[in-house]
Amino acid sequence: MFSFFKKRSDDEQLGKDLFDFLAEMEKNLEIFFVMDQRQFITGGFLTDAWLQVKDLEILKRHETIVLYARDIETFNRSLKAYKDYEIWYTSDVNNKTPEGSRKLHALKHELDTKLKSLEAVIILAGQDLEREMLQLGLLKK
């Protein structure tokens, strides 16, 4: 009898985690659109919900979702590297060399390039997550 309640509790937690992940994806798409429209990178993408579901087999079998997580994490790491270098570069006049300027520009260009590819990645992953949630009975058509 307790196993029935445990299974139900586990199913409810799975549903909550998947809904949180879907909401995070939708928020990341909104973040993308804002940055794309402004043509200015305002910050990183959210990953908290992904950390809660990343080990689920039902998600690992979707290449689009795995790619989404990898690309979001890569973008966030690149943003951090850019910001860290920018702080270093601007912190001392001796750091402002032509080589340093080129490196800062290259980091920014790399970040812009990564951002451009994220729209399709987020949309495809969200569609696969929604299909999976439909099959689990968590979403209705």
C-alpha positions as CSV (number, residue, x, y, z in Angstrom):
1,M,0.0,0.0,0.0
2,F,2.8,2.4,0.8
3,S,4.4,1.7,-2.6
4,F,1.2,3.0,-4.2
5,F,1.5,6.3,-2.4
6,K,5.2,6.5,-3.1
7,K,4.7,5.9,-6.8
8,R,2.0,8.5,-6.9
9,S,4.2,11.0,-5.0
10,D,7.1,10.2,-7.5
11,D,4.7,10.8,-10.4
12,E,3.6,14.1,-9.0
13,Q,7.2,15.2,-8.5
14,L,8.1,14.1,-12.0
15,G,5.2,16.2,-13.4
16,K,6.1,19.2,-11.3
17,D,9.8,19.0,-12.4
18,L,8.8,18.6,-16.1
19,F,6.4,21.6,-15.9
20,D,9.2,23.6,-14.3
21,F,11.6,22.6,-17.0
22,L,9.1,23.5,-19.7
23,A,8.5,26.9,-18.1
24,E,12.2,27.5,-17.9
25,M,12.5,26.7,-21.6
26,E,9.7,29.2,-22.4
27,K,11.5,31.8,-20.3
28,N,14.8,31.2,-22.0
29,L,13.0,31.6,-25.4
30,E,11.7,35.0,-24.1
31,I,15.2,35.9,-22.9
32,F,16.5,35.0,-26.4
33,F,13.9,37.2,-28.2
34,V,14.7,40.2,-25.9
35,M,18.4,39.9,-26.6
36,D,17.8,39.3,-30.3
37,Q,15.5,42.3,-30.6
38,R,17.8,44.6,-28.7
39,Q,20.9,43.1,-30.4
40,F,22.5,43.3,-27.0
41,I,23.3,40.4,-24.6
42,T,21.7,41.2,-21.3
43,G,22.6,38.1,-19.4
44,G,22.7,34.4,-19.3
45,F,20.0,31.8,-19.6
46,L,18.2,29.9,-16.8
47,T,19.3,26.4,-15.9
48,D,17.9,25.6,-12.4
49,A,15.0,23.4,-13.6
50,W,17.4,21.6,-16.0
51,L,19.5,20.6,-13.1
52,Q,16.5,19.0,-11.5
53,V,15.6,16.8,-14.5
54,K,18.9,16.3,-16.3
55,D,19.3,12.7,-15.2
56,L,15.8,11.5,-16.4
57,E,16.0,8.8,-19.0
58,I,12.9,10.1,-20.7
59,L,14.8,13.4,-21.5
60,K,18.1,11.8,-22.3
61,R,16.6,9.9,-25.3
62,H,15.7,13.2,-27.0
63,E,18.8,14.6,-28.7
64,T,17.2,18.0,-29.1
65,I,16.8,18.3,-25.3
66,V,20.4,17.2,-24.6
67,L,21.6,19.6,-27.3
68,Y,19.5,22.4,-25.8
69,A,21.1,21.9,-22.3
70,R,24.6,21.7,-23.7
71,D,24.2,24.8,-25.8
72,I,22.6,26.8,-23.0
73,E,25.4,25.8,-20.6
74,T,28.0,26.6,-23.3
75,F,26.5,30.0,-23.9
76,N,26.5,30.7,-20.1
77,R,30.1,29.7,-19.8
78,S,31.1,31.8,-22.8
79,L,29.3,34.8,-21.3
80,K,31.1,34.3,-18.0
81,A,34.5,34.1,-19.8
82,Y,33.6,37.3,-21.8
83,K,32.5,39.2,-18.7
84,D,35.6,38.1,-16.7
85,Y,37.9,39.1,-19.5
86,E,36.1,42.4,-20.0
87,I,36.5,43.2,-16.2
88,W,40.2,42.3,-16.4
89,Y,40.7,44.3,-19.6
90,T,39.0,47.5,-18.3
91,S,40.6,47.2,-14.8
92,D,44.0,48.6,-15.8
93,V,45.2,50.8,-18.5
94,N,48.2,48.5,-19.1
95,N,45.7,45.7,-20.1
96,K,44.3,47.8,-22.9
97,T,46.6,46.6,-25.6
98,P,45.7,45.8,-29.3
99,E,46.0,42.1,-28.5
100,G,43.7,42.4,-25.6
101,S,41.2,44.4,-27.6
102,R,41.2,41.7,-30.3
103,K,40.7,39.0,-27.8
104,L,37.8,40.9,-26.2
105,H,36.3,41.4,-29.6
106,A,36.7,37.7,-30.5
107,L,35.0,36.6,-27.3
108,K,32.1,39.0,-28.0
109,H,31.8,37.7,-31.6
110,E,31.8,34.1,-30.4
111,L,29.0,34.9,-27.9
112,D,26.9,36.6,-30.6
113,T,27.4,33.6,-32.9
114,K,26.3,31.2,-30.2
115,L,23.2,33.3,-29.4
116,K,22.1,33.3,-33.1
117,S,21.8,29.5,-33.1
118,L,19.8,29.2,-29.9
119,E,16.3,30.1,-31.2
120,A,15.9,26.9,-33.2
121,V,17.6,24.8,-30.4
122,I,15.2,26.1,-27.8
123,I,12.1,25.7,-30.0
124,L,12.9,22.1,-31.1
125,A,13.7,21.0,-27.5
126,G,10.5,22.6,-26.2
127,Q,8.5,20.7,-28.9
128,D,10.0,17.4,-27.9
129,L,9.4,18.1,-24.2
130,E,5.8,18.9,-24.9
131,R,5.4,15.7,-26.9
132,E,6.9,13.7,-24.1
133,M,4.6,15.4,-21.6
134,L,1.6,14.6,-23.8
135,Q,2.6,10.9,-23.9
136,L,2.9,10.9,-20.1
137,G,-0.6,12.5,-19.9
138,L,0.7,15.6,-18.3
139,L,-0.5,17.9,-21.1
140,K,-3.7,17.7,-23.1
141,K,-4.1,18.5,-26.8
